[in-house]
Amino acid sequence: MGMASASSDDIPLLLTQSQSLVRTGTVWSAVAHIVTGVIGSGVLSLPWSIAQLGWLAGPFSVLLIASTTLFSSFLLCNTYRHPNPEYGPHRSASYLDVVQLHMGVGNGRLSGLLVNISLYGFGIAFVITTAISLRAIQNSICFHQKGDEAACEIVDAYYMLLFGAIQIVLSQIPNFHNIKWLSVVAAIMSFTYSFIGMGLSIAKTIENGHVEGSIEGISTSSGTEKLWLVSQALGDISFSYPFSTILMEIQDTLKSPPPENQTMKKASVISVAVTTFVYLACGGAGYAAFGDKTPGNLLTGFGSSKSYWLVNFANACIVIHLVGSYQVYSQPLFATVENWFRFKFPDSEFVNHTYMWKLPLLPAFELNVLSLSFRTAYVVSTTVIAMIFPYFNQILGVLGSLIFWPLTIHFPVEIYLNQSSTVAWTTKWVLLRTFSIFGFVFGLFTLTGCIKGIVTEKIG
């Protein structure tokens, strides 16, 4: 197969600018970015997912999707550098860029649309999860001060608005290269609340005196209902490994030597191994503690626990982590949109001019009117949509299902086949095509079930 080329006019300004950036990233900074993006709200739904699938299929599904994601990341990271004869040695600074180089402008735009939809969706999910955690903290404090019968409920919308206000400020950070510190803090927080949830689950299992759960998972009233719940559970697990959408941006922060693809492979192996261990431990411990009563968000099951202060601390860690995760997933979208405007309107002062601002007690900083306007509108829109559709598990499932096949399987496989000029109907070609077909069926199955779950929740 021949490689589909793209003209220089089709290369977004973001890509040409990326060639001159000073890169200082290491394997550990890449691990921090990946962990920040991966271990997030998804880990809290894994006990529920394993509860739907049971002790055998649950852990197996986690391992299968983890292996698929790691294989996909290896295919992608090898495409970062490309000796294109038309505009010289090239770095692929985004997912859109690498697809466009190897599969043409049309596929590049399609992948860019899917990536940006998924990044936008992650932002919505982070707003929802933050509100859940803040409400849990408030309810816990209120109940322990005023008793279990006290009227302590506060509408989630208030917490969503608070989170949105914080993100409007943080969104003015210039670009992905400037948020390494935020990723490190967020990664530490993610490990903290994951291990707290795991520890509380183990303590509850010991208190129960036995392990809850079964091989077949939670029993339901009908086979059809079970099928839909299984599809939602698989969608949630898919959401737990979403870093293919930001892999190229992370790799573009790495210094060389050693070659960026070698560093990225090491970071991917470390990140996937660590996150899979955390997922299996946290998901398994949660299911062992609650069995058929496993909640959709693990920490909500410990609201009346004597260790409520520890649960509150874990929820606070979630909030801090999601503040960072929102930026990790939003900065690539900000860069894509803003650089497209700068490419299309090079003479516009609104788009291109940068002002220096100096506030009391703070260092001077640059502010661009386009960035301020677009990023503020973006944060407001994710907050409003989260207020309209506050369905945690179903939202996670839809997002995971929507991007799993095209971004984690289809495009990486097609790029590899293009790049390696694999001959049709050879063993390698057949295996990769079969892999892609199974991924498509899996994604369609989980997407259908999760959409049904949202419709059911909305009607109910």
N, C-alpha and C positions, 0 to 999 in steps of 0.2 A: 504494500500500500504506500502511496506517496503522501508526503506531508503537505497539508493545506497551509499555504503561506498567507500572511496578512501584510498589507501595505503599511508603510510608516504612518499614513494618515489615520489608520485604524487603531494605532497604538495610543491608549490614553496617556495623558500627560503624566499621570502618576508613575507610569512605568519608566519613562525617560528620566524623570526626577530621581527615581530610586537608584539609578546607576551611580550617582555621585554622593550618596549618603555615607556617612562614617558609621561603620557597623562595629559594635563592641560586644555583641551577644555571645554567650558561651552555651555549652550543653545544659548547664544548670539554670541559666536565665530562660532557655527554651522550655525546660521542664517546668519552671515556675509559670510561664505563660500557658502551657498546655494544661497543667493541673488546675490553674485558675479557671480556665475555660471549661474543663471537663468535670472535675469534682465540684458539683454545685447543687442546684435544686434537685437534679435527677437522682442523687444518691438517697434522698429522703423518701422517694417513692419506690425504691427497689425492694424493700420488705413486702410491700403490697403486691408488687409484680411477681415476686417469688411465691407469694401466697396463692396467686391465681394459677401458677404453673406447677407448683408442688416441689418437693425436695429433689426430684431427679431432673425434670425439664427446666426448672428455674436456674440453678447454677450452670447447667449445660448451655442454656441460651446466653447467659452472660459471657461465658468463655467463647462461644461461637462468634458473637458480635464483636468481642474484643479482638479475636484473631482476624476477623474480616477488616476491622479498622486498621490494625497494624499492617496488614498486607497492603491495604490501600495507601497508607502513609509512605510505605517503601516505594511504591510505584510513583507517587507524586513527587517525593523529594528528589528523585533522580532527574526530574525535568526542570529543576530550578535554573540551571545554566544551559544556554542554548547558543551555539555558534551560527546564528542566522546570517547568511551572506548579504542580505539587503541592508541591515543596519548594525552589523558587527556583533561581537559577543554580547549576549543579552541575559539579563536576570529577570526571572518571572516573579514579580513582586506581589502577585495576587492570583487567585484561582482563575479568575476571568482571563488573565494574561496567558497562563499556560495552556488553557483550553483553546484560546483564540490562535495561538501560535501553531498548535498541532492539529486543530480540527476546523479552523476557519472562523470567520467573523460571526456567522450565524450561530454556531454552537457556543462561541465565546459569549455572545450576548445572552443566550439562554442560560448558560451556567452562571453568568453574572446576576441575572434576574433571580435565579433560584437561591444563590448565595445570599443576596441582599434580602430576599424574603425571609430566609431562615435567620439571618442576623437580626432582622427586625422582630421576628417572632420570639427569638431568645430574649430580646429586651422586654417584650410583653410578659414572658414567663417570669423574668427576674422581678418585675414590678409586683406580680401576683404573689410570688413566694416571699418577698420582703414583707408585704402586708400581712401575710399569714403569720410570719415569725414575730412581727411587732405586736400583732393582736394577741398572740399567745403569751408574750411577756406581760402585756397589760392585764390580761385576764388572770394570769397566775398571781400577780401582785395583788390585784383586787380581791380575788377569792380568798387568799390567805390573810388579808386584812379584815375583810367584811363577812367572810363565810361563803359557803358554796351556793347559797340561795340569793346572793347579792346580784343586782342588775349591773353587770360589768361590761356588757357588750358595747364596743365602739365600731362604727361602720368602717370597713376596710378602706373605703375611699379616702379617708383622712390620712391613713398611713401611706397610701399610694401617692397622694399629693406631696407629702413630706419627702418621700424617696425621689419623686420627680424634681422637686426643687433642688435637692442635693446634686442630682445628675446634670441639671442645667449648668451648674457651676463647674463641675468636674469635666463636662464635655468640652470646655474651652481649652483643655490640654491639647497642645498642637497636633500630635500624631502618635502612632503606635510606638515609636522609638522612645517616647518620653514617659511611658507608663510602667517601666520595669519595676520600680519601687512599689507601685500599686499592686502589681501581680504577685510580688513576693509576700506582701502583707496578706493579700487575699488567699494565696495558697496555704499559708500558715493557718488562717482561719478555717479553711475547708477541712484540713486534717483535724483540727481541734474539735469541730462540732461532729465530724464523722465518728471520731473515736469516743466522744461523749455518748452519742446515740448507741454505739456498739456496746460500750461499758454498761449503760443503763439497761440495755436489753439482756445482756448476760446476767446482770444482777437480778433482773425480774425472773429469768429462767431458773436461776438457782432458788429464788424465793418460791416459785411455783413447784419446784421439786421434780420437774419433768420437762421434756422438750415438746412443745406444741407442733402442730402441722402434720402433714401426711404426704405420701408419694404423689397422689393425684391432685393435691391442692384443695382450695376451698370448694365445697360442694354447692351447687346452685339448683334452682327449681327446674331448669330445663337444659338440654344440650345446646340449644341456640344461645341462651344467655351465657353459658360457659364459654362458647366460642367467641362471643364478642368481648368478654372480659379477658380472655387469653390474648386476643389481638391488641387490646389496649395495653396489656402488660408488656408484650413484645415491643410495642411502640415506645413505652417508657424506657425500656432497656436501650433501645436504639438511640434515644435522646441522650443517654448517659455517655455516649462516645462521639461527640459532634465535632471534634477538632479538625476534621478534614477541611472545613469551611475557612479556617484561619491558618492552616498549615503554611501556606506560601508566605503570608505576612510574617509569621514567626521566623521562618527560615531566612527571610530577607533582613532580619536583625542580626544574623550571626556573622562573626568575624571569620576571616580566612587568611592563612591556613589554620587548621586542617580544612579540607573541602567541606562546604556547607552541607552537602548531602550526607556525609559521614557523621557529622555532628548531629544532624537532624534525625538520622536513624537511631543513634544512641539515645537521644532525648525521647524519641517515640517509644523505644523499647522500655526505657526506665519508666516513663509516664504511664504507658498502658499496663505494665506489670504492677506498678504501685496502685493505680486506680482500680484495677481488677481485683487485687487483694482486698482493698478497702470495700469495694462493692460487694464481694462475696461474703466478707466478714460482717459488714453492716447489714446487708440484706438477709443473710442467714440468721444472724443473731436476732433481728427484729421479728422474723417469722417464727423462730423458736420461742420467743417470748409471748407473742400474741396469738399465733395460730390463725383460726378463722376470723378473729377480731382484729387482724392487722390493719392499722389505719393507713390512709392514703399518704399521709405525711408522718413519718415515724415519730417525731418528737411530740406530736399532739397526743400520743398515747400515754405520755408521762405527765399530763397536766396536773393530776392530783397526787403526784409522787411526793414523798417526803423530801426528796432531793430537788424540789422545784427550783431552787436557786441555781442548781447546776443546769437544769433545762433552760432556765432564763439566760444563763451565760452562753449556752450552745446556740440559742436563737439569736443572741446578740452577735455571735461569731458569724452566723449565716448572713445577717444584715450587712456586716462589714465586708464579707466575702462577695456578696452580690453587688455591692457598690463597685468593687473592682471588676467583677465579671461583666457587668453592664458596659464598662468602658472597653474591655478586651474585645467584646463582640461588636461594639458600636464604632470604634475608631476605624476599622477597615471600610465600613460603609460610609463614614464621613469622608474619608480620603477619596473614595471612588466618586462620590457625587460632587464634591468640591473641586476636584481636579478636572472632572468633565466640564464643569462650568468655566474653569480657567482656560481650558483648552478651546472651548467654543467662543468665549468672550474675552480675549486677551487684552482688549483696550478698556474694559469696563472698570471704573474706579470702585464701584460697589463690590465687584467680584475680587479684584486683585490688590487694592490698596490696604496696607496694614497700618494701624495707628498704635502709638505707644501710650499706655495708660500707667499712671502712678497713683496708687491709693496710699493713705497714711499707714505707716508701720509695715507696709508690704513692698517687695521689690517691684520694679517696673516690669510690665509684661505687654506682649503684643496682642492686638485684638483686630480681627478682620470682620467686617460687617456681614459678609456672606456667611462665614462660619457661625457667628453669633446668631444670626437669623435662622439658618437652616437647622443647626443643632438644637436650638431652643424649640423650634417647631417639631422636630423629631421626638424629643423627650416628651413633649406635651402629648403628641399623638399616641405614643406607646402607653402612656399613663391613662389616657382616656379609654383606649381599647381594653386595657386590663380591667378598668372599672366596669366595662360592659360585659366582659366574658371572664369572670373570676373563677374558672374551673381548672384546678391545679393539674390533676392527673391527665385529664383529657387534652389539655393544651400541650403538655409535655409530649404526649403520645402523637398528636398530630404533627408537631414540629419534627420529632424524630422520624416519623414515617415519611414525611414530605421530602426530606433531604437524603434519607439513607441510601436509596438506590441510585439516584442520579449523581450525587456528589461523592458518596463513599465507594460506589462500585462502578457505575456506567462510565463516567468520564475518565477515571484513572485507568480502567481497562482499555478503553478506546485509545487513549493517549499512548499507552504502552504498546499496543498493537501497531499504531502508526509509527512510533519512534523506532521500534525494533524490526519493522517490515516483516512481521510474522506472516508466513504463507497460510492461506485459508485451508481449513480442514486438516491441518497438522494436529498432533496431539495437544500441543500447547494452545493452539487456536480454539479447539473444541472445548478444552477445560475452562478457558477464560470466558468463552461465550456461555457455557453452561452455568458458570459462576454468576455471570451477569443476569441470566434469565431467572435463576432461583432468587437472586436479590430483588428483581422486579416483582415477582409474585409475592415475596415476603413483604415488601414495602406496600404493595397494593392492599394486601390483607390487613396489615396493621393500620393503614390510613383509613380504610373503610370503617373498621371497628371504633377508632378514636373519634371520627366525625359523628358516628352514631351516638357515642357517649356524650358528646357535647350537645347534640340535639335533644337527647333524653334529659340531660340536666336542665337545659333551657326550658323545655316544656314542663318538666316537673317543678 
